[in-house]
Amino acid sequence: MSYGGRQAVLDRDQFHHNTLALCAFYRAQGLARAEKQVLELSRLTATTASVRTEDRLFDAAGGLIAEWEHVYLLSATADGIKVVAALPDNELHAWRELGTPLGG
């Protein structure tokens, strides 16, 4: 991940732990449903692409909790297409604007 001028590289176990913590955070915010829509897909080379998505989280009543755009760098590997970089700046900004600890 690259965010706020910093980079973080997670191995498989760290990624799993981070994903569990992120899901727990979302549940604590009242998440009942999430949407992710691809806004743009750009081929950069024969084996890499960038994708920009819109993420929206909703509570049980259908109310919007938060939304942001997210950017990923993808690469074709022997195991299929993998995310090689995630740029979560907009998500961190969205949560910070809501006064939540993820953005803090």
N, C-alpha and C positions, 0 to 999 in steps of 0.2 A: 504494500500500500504506500502511496505517497500522498501526504496531506500537510498543509500548512508549512511547506518547505522542509518537511521531515520525511524520512522513509522508514518503513518497517517491513521486515521480511519474516514471514511465519513459516515454520516447518509444519508438517501434517498435524502433529499433536497440538501445537500452538494455534493453528487455524481452527481445529475442532473446538478447543477451549474458548477461543474468541467468538466463534459462532454460537456456542451455547450461552455465553454471557450476553451476546447481542440479542438473541431470542428472548432471554429472560428480561432484558431491558425493555424490549418491545411489548412483552406481556404486561410488564409493570405500567406501561403507558396506556394500557387498555386495548391493545391490538386484538381485533377479531378477524380482520381480513386485510390482505395486502394485494396491491396491483403493481405490476412492472410492465411498462410498455416501451418497446424499442422505438426511439425517435430517429436515430441515424446509425447506419452501419457503413463504415468506410474501409475499403481494402487499402492497406498501406504497402504491402509487398505480397509476393506469392504465398507467404505463410503467416502474415500478420494482418490484423484489422483492429480498428477501434469501434466501439459501440457506445452510444449515448442513450441512456434510458430515463424514463420518468418513473419515479417510485411514489406510491401513495399508500398511506396506512389509514385504516378505518376502524372505529370502535364498533361494538355490538349493535348500536342503534343506526349505524351507517354514517355517522359523523366523521369528518376528516380529522385525523389526529395530526398528521404531518405529511409534507410532500417535498420532493427535491429531485434534481437531475443528478445522475451518477454516470461516470465515464470509466470504461474498462479498456485495457489493451489485451487482445486475444492473440494466441499463437497456435498454429497447427503443430501437434506433436505426434509421436508414434502411438500415443494413447488417445488421440482425438484432440479436439480444440480445447484449450485450457486458458483460463484467465491468468495472465502473467503480471498484470498490474491493475490495481483498483485505485481510483482517485475519489475518495469520499468527502472532499472538502465541502461540497454543497450539503450533504447530509449532516455533517458536524455543525455547519452554520445553522441549518434548520432547527436542530435540537437546542443549540445555544440560544437561538432567538426565543424558543419556548421555555427557556430557563431550566432545562433538564441536565443531568450530570453527564450524559454522553457528549454533549457539546461543550462541557466545562473543562 
